[in-house]
Amino acid sequence: MAIYAGRLTQMISVLNPVLTRNAAGEMTEEWVSCGKIHADIRGRSSRERMQSGAEMAQAEIRIWVRGQSGREITAASRLHVLSGPWRDRI
């Protein structure tokens, strides 16, 4: 029996925040990559509006990934899209 892998055709990099000390001894937040994983990225809706005299665009994107042991994706994580039509836009 074959297992259907789905449409995980784009690559993303998961970035998690890490607190480190700089040369002055202050705590700073850096973003560290936890690795690259396959994902399915689809645009759900978008809109543009004027706010305070400036045009503002907003998009709702759905990203599906398969569970990965050892890689933690939390609300604090950032996702950097590495391939496909959303590359460097999210």
C-alpha positions in Angstrom: 0.0 0.0 0.0 1.4 3.4 -1.0 1.4 6.4 1.3 0.3 9.6 -0.3 2.8 12.4 0.7 0.6 15.3 -0.4 1.6 18.4 -2.2 4.6 19.5 -0.1 6.4 21.1 -3.1 7.9 24.2 -1.6 10.8 24.5 0.8 10.7 26.7 4.0 13.2 27.4 6.7 12.0 27.5 10.3 13.7 30.3 12.3 13.4 30.3 16.1 14.5 33.1 18.5 17.6 32.5 20.7 18.8 34.9 23.4 22.5 35.6 23.4 24.9 38.0 25.0 26.6 40.6 22.8 30.1 42.1 23.5 28.7 44.6 26.0 27.0 41.8 28.0 23.5 42.7 27.0 21.0 40.1 26.0 20.0 40.2 22.3 17.6 38.1 20.3 18.9 36.3 17.2 17.1 34.1 14.8 18.6 30.7 14.3 17.5 28.3 11.5 16.3 24.9 12.7 16.6 23.4 9.2 14.7 23.2 5.9 11.4 21.3 5.5 8.9 20.7 2.7 5.6 22.6 2.8 2.4 23.3 0.9 1.8 27.0 0.7 -1.5 28.5 -0.5 -2.9 31.9 -0.6 -6.4 32.0 1.0 -7.5 35.7 0.7 -6.0 39.1 0.2 -7.1 42.7 0.4 -5.8 46.2 0.0 -7.0 49.3 1.8 -6.0 52.9 2.5 -4.9 53.6 6.1 -3.6 57.0 7.2 -3.1 58.0 3.5 -1.0 55.0 2.7 -1.9 51.9 0.8 -1.8 48.7 2.9 -1.9 45.1 1.7 -2.8 42.1 3.7 -2.8 38.4 2.7 -3.9 35.3 4.5 -1.6 32.4 3.7 -2.0 28.7 4.7 1.1 26.7 5.2 1.0 22.9 5.7 4.0 20.9 6.9 4.5 17.3 8.0 5.4 16.8 11.7 9.2 16.7 12.2 10.8 15.3 15.3 13.5 17.5 16.7 12.1 20.7 14.9 9.9 22.9 17.0 7.5 25.3 15.3 5.8 27.6 17.8 3.9 30.9 17.7 7.3 32.7 18.1 8.8 31.0 15.1 9.4 32.7 11.7 9.0 30.9 8.4 11.2 31.9 5.5 10.0 30.6 2.1 12.9 29.3 0.0 11.2 28.2 -3.2 8.0 28.5 -5.2 5.8 31.5 -6.0 5.9 32.8 -2.4 9.8 32.9 -2.3 11.1 35.8 -0.2 7.6 37.3 0.1 6.7 35.7 3.4 
